[in-house]
């Protein structure tokens, strides 16, 4: 799942558009304004779904309310509550309340201090595990050993339920393509030199620019399953003695 960096100040272009609408229904019915908001959210997320990390563009993205607008009406146009996600994840989430992992730095694979990449396993929230050829599961780390702290147990079960609610281990939609991507990265990087691995890691960390198929405006795109790919390349670099935080 994707950590989404939100600006500390609401972007001016976002505020200008939202200021024209009294509620989300008005925005959703205004095609040009709706797509402009999608473009802002897509650029923040590198055109990846905030939940499943599959690629998006304006035509496939939906605007997701992390806190459901049915229960949190005052947040229906709040910049910090809006994300881009695919239609399937949006429908799966519905009005469910989820833990705010999306704001948790432990998922920030773009940060050199990312806890997963630094092997702080006791603090790891999620991890990927192969269950066979082209079958990659997203699992909750701390469920492997039960905590003496019941509050931590409850938090871990909530994270587990997040993967269930969102269908993040759907066999055909996610486990199979994620597994293929996993093995492709492992195979591709097996014989790479340290310098080539560093270049690949930096490439993954840098979104590339593409024109929107609808508006023609440029937007930023990351590779699909970004956090998993960064993790795998980082593991290769560690084996060669490279300090990821120095890149």
N, C-alpha and C positions, 0 to 999 in steps of 0.2 A: 504494500500500500504506500501511497505517496505522501510525503510531508510537503505541505504547500506553504511557501513563504509569502506572507501578506505584508505589504508595505506598512510602515508605522503610521503613515498619514494616508488617508483615503486619496487615491489618484484623482487629479482634477478632472480628467475626462470622464471617469466613472461618476463623480459627484455631479457633473453637469448634466449627464443623461438621466440619472436617477432623480434629479431635481425637477424633471419634467413630468414625473409620474406620481400619482397619489398612492398607488399600491402595485403589487406585483402583477395583478390581472391587466392593468393598464400597460405595463411594460411588455408583458408576454404577447399582447395583441398588436404591439407596435414593432413590426418586423425589422426595420432598420435599426431602431434603438436596441431591440433585443439582441440582434446580431453584433452590434457594437459592444455590448456588455459581454457577450460570449467571447469576442476577440480579446478583450482585456483579460478575462479569466484564462483563456487558452494560452496567452503569452506568459502568464504567471506560472502555469503548470507545464510549459513546454509541449502543449497539445497532447497531454496524456490524461486519461481518466484518473481522477483523484483516488479512486478505489481500486480498480483492477490494473491500472497502468498500461492499458492498451491505447493505441493512437486515436486521436480525435481530430476533426476539423469542424468548421462551423455547421456543416450539414449533418454531422453525426452527434455533435455535442448537445447536451441539455444543461440547463441551469439548475444546479442542485442546492437546496436549502439544508445545510447540515443540521440546524435545529428546525424542525418542520414548521412551515408557515401556518399550518392548521392550528398549532399550539402556541407559536411564538410570532404573533402577527406583527409585533413591533420590529421584528428582525427580517421581515419579508423583503426589504430592500437594503439590508445592511451589508456593506462590502465584506465584512469579516465573516458573514454567514453564507456567502455565495461562492460556489465552486463549479467547475465544469466537470461533468461526468457523462459516461455513455448512457444510452437509453435503458439498457438492461440493468445496470447498477442503480440507476435512478428508480426504476420500477421495483427492484428488489428492496431497496431501502424504504421506499414509501414514507410512512410517518414514524418509523422506528427511531428511537433515541439511541445514539451510539456514543461510546467513549470518545473524548476529544483527541484521539491519537493523531488526527490530521494536523494538529498544532504542536505535536511533541517532537522536540529536536532529536529524539532517538530514532526517528524515521528519516532524518534529513541526510540522505545519501550524498547530497551536494556539498556538505560541510566536512572539511578534513578532520574535524573532531567528532564526526559521526560515531556513536558508541558501537554500533554493529561492526563498522569497519575497523575499529580499534580493539576488537575482540573482548569487549567488556560483556562477556556472555551472561553474567548474572543480571544485567540490566537490559538485555535484549528483549524487545517486545515480540517481534515476529522473526521467523527465518524460513528459508526455502529448503525443502528436502526432496530428493528424488526417490520415487517409490517404484522404479522400474524404468524401462526405456520410454522416453518422452512422456513422463508422468511426474510432474513437479507440484508438490503440495506447499501451501502456505500454512505454517504452523505457529502456535503460540509457545514461546520458549519455556516459560515458567510452569506450564502444565506438566512438564516432564518430572518435576520434583515438587511435591506439595509444600507449601509454605506453612510455617507455624503461625503466621499472621493471617487471620481469617479475612481481614480487609484486602490483603494482597490476593488471597484465593478468589475472593469475589471479583476483584479487578481483572484477574487473569481469565476467569470464566466469561466476563463481559467481552473481553477481546476475542475469545473463542467464538462467542455468539455473534460477534461482528462478522467474522469470516463466514459463518453459517447464513446469517441474514442476507449478506451481500452476494452469496453464492460464489465466493472467491476460490473455491475448490471444485467448481463445475468441471466435469471430466473433459468434455469436448471444447467448451468455450475458453477455458483457461488452463487446466492442468496439462493438456496435450501441447498447445502452442508454446506455453511457458517452458515445458520440458524440452522442446525442440530448441528454443532459444538458449536454454541452459547448456545443452550439449554443443551447440554451435560455438558459443563463447569459449567453452573449455577446449574444444578441438582447435579453434582458431588461435588461441593463445599458448597452446602447449609448447611450440617451438619458437615463440617470439623472444627476441632479445629484450634486455631491460629497457633500452631506449624506445623500442617499438611499443612495449607495454605502457610506458609512461605516456607516449603520444596517444595511444588508444584510450587510456584513462582520462586524459585531458579532453579528448574529443567527446567522450561520453558526458563529461562535465559541462560542455559548452553547447547549448542549443544552436542548431543551424537555422538559417532564415529561409522561409518559403513563402510564396504569395498565396493568399487566401483564394480558394477556388471560386468564392462567391463575390467578395468585395475587391479582390485584387491587391488588397493591402498586405504587406509582409507580416508574417507571424513567426514566432520562435517554436521550434520543434525539438524534442528530445527523442532518443531511441526508446522503443517500447520496453517494458519491464526494466526500467532504468536502475532501480535500486538493486535488483538482482545482478544485473550485468556489472555495475560498479563493484559490487561485493566480490564477484568472481575474479575480475581483473586485479582488484586490490589484494586478493589472496595470492595471485601469481607474483605480484610485486613484492609482497612480504617474503615470499620464498627466496627472492633475490636480494633481500636485505634493504629494500627501499622503504623509507619512512613516508607513509602516505601524507602526513600532515605537512611535509615539506614541498609538496607538489602545488 
